[in-house]
Amino acid sequence: MNEEKETAFAAGIDPATIGPGSQKYKENAAKAENDLAVATLAMKKDPNWIFECCWEECDWQFEDALDLIEHCVQEPNGHVPNHFKNLITATGAQ
């Protein structure tokens, strides 16, 4: 048994209800897959979408979702790398 399941068992939680094999995990995966399918269909019906970056105070907008993703994850100044740099700085971790 892995550490997460041992901790759950010690807290009185049935280990079978957590992790990738659990029913809750399967339900969440099915919902995410359905949400993606619905969003994809909506985008095909109306391709004139604007994708807005909602990261903190950012007001950038994009016509292409991939441009938005690139904006968020680009090295070294994207929102995601900066978040982790700030997190490391705040915690003093190396």
C-alpha positions in Angstrom: 0.0 0.0 0.0 1.4 3.4 -0.9 1.8 6.3 1.6 -1.3 8.2 0.4 -3.5 5.1 0.8 -2.0 4.3 4.2 -2.7 7.9 5.4 -6.3 7.6 4.1 -6.7 4.3 5.9 -5.4 5.8 9.1 -7.9 8.6 8.8 -10.8 6.2 8.4 -11.1 6.7 4.6 -11.5 3.6 2.4 -8.4 3.5 0.2 -10.4 2.1 -2.7 -12.2 5.5 -3.0 -9.0 7.4 -3.8 -6.5 7.3 -6.7 -6.7 6.4 -10.4 -8.7 3.2 -9.8 -11.4 4.8 -7.7 -14.9 5.5 -8.9 -14.6 9.2 -8.1 -11.5 9.4 -10.2 -13.3 7.7 -13.1 -16.3 10.0 -12.7 -14.0 13.1 -12.8 -12.1 11.8 -15.8 -15.4 11.1 -17.7 -16.7 14.6 -16.8 -13.4 16.2 -18.0 -13.6 14.3 -21.3 -17.2 15.3 -21.8 -16.4 19.0 -21.0 -13.6 18.9 -23.6 -15.9 17.4 -26.2 -18.6 20.1 -25.6 -16.0 22.9 -25.8 -14.5 21.5 -29.0 -17.9 21.2 -30.6 -18.8 24.8 -29.5 -15.5 26.1 -31.0 -16.3 24.3 -34.3 -19.7 25.8 -34.5 -18.4 29.3 -33.8 -14.7 29.8 -34.6 -14.7 33.5 -33.6 -13.6 33.0 -30.0 -11.4 35.3 -27.9 -9.2 33.6 -25.3 -8.5 35.8 -22.4 -5.6 35.3 -19.9 -7.1 35.4 -16.4 -3.9 35.1 -14.6 -3.9 37.7 -11.8 -3.8 41.2 -13.3 -3.0 40.1 -16.9 -5.3 41.5 -19.6 -3.9 39.8 -22.7 -6.3 38.4 -25.2 -5.7 35.9 -28.0 -7.6 34.6 -31.0 -6.0 31.2 -30.8 -6.0 29.0 -27.7 -2.5 27.7 -28.4 -1.2 31.3 -28.3 -2.8 31.7 -24.9 -1.1 28.5 -23.7 2.2 29.6 -25.0 1.8 33.0 -23.3 1.2 31.2 -20.0 4.0 28.6 -20.1 6.7 30.2 -22.2 10.2 30.2 -20.7 11.5 32.2 -18.8 8.8 34.9 -18.4 5.5 33.0 -18.7 3.0 33.0 -15.8 3.7 29.4 -14.9 7.5 29.6 -14.8 7.2 32.9 -12.9 4.8 31.3 -10.4 7.2 28.6 -9.6 10.1 30.9 -9.4 8.2 33.1 -6.9 7.1 30.0 -5.0 10.7 28.8 -4.7 11.8 32.3 -3.6 9.0 32.6 -1.0 9.8 29.2 0.5 13.5 29.5 0.3 13.8 26.2 -1.4 16.7 25.5 -3.8 
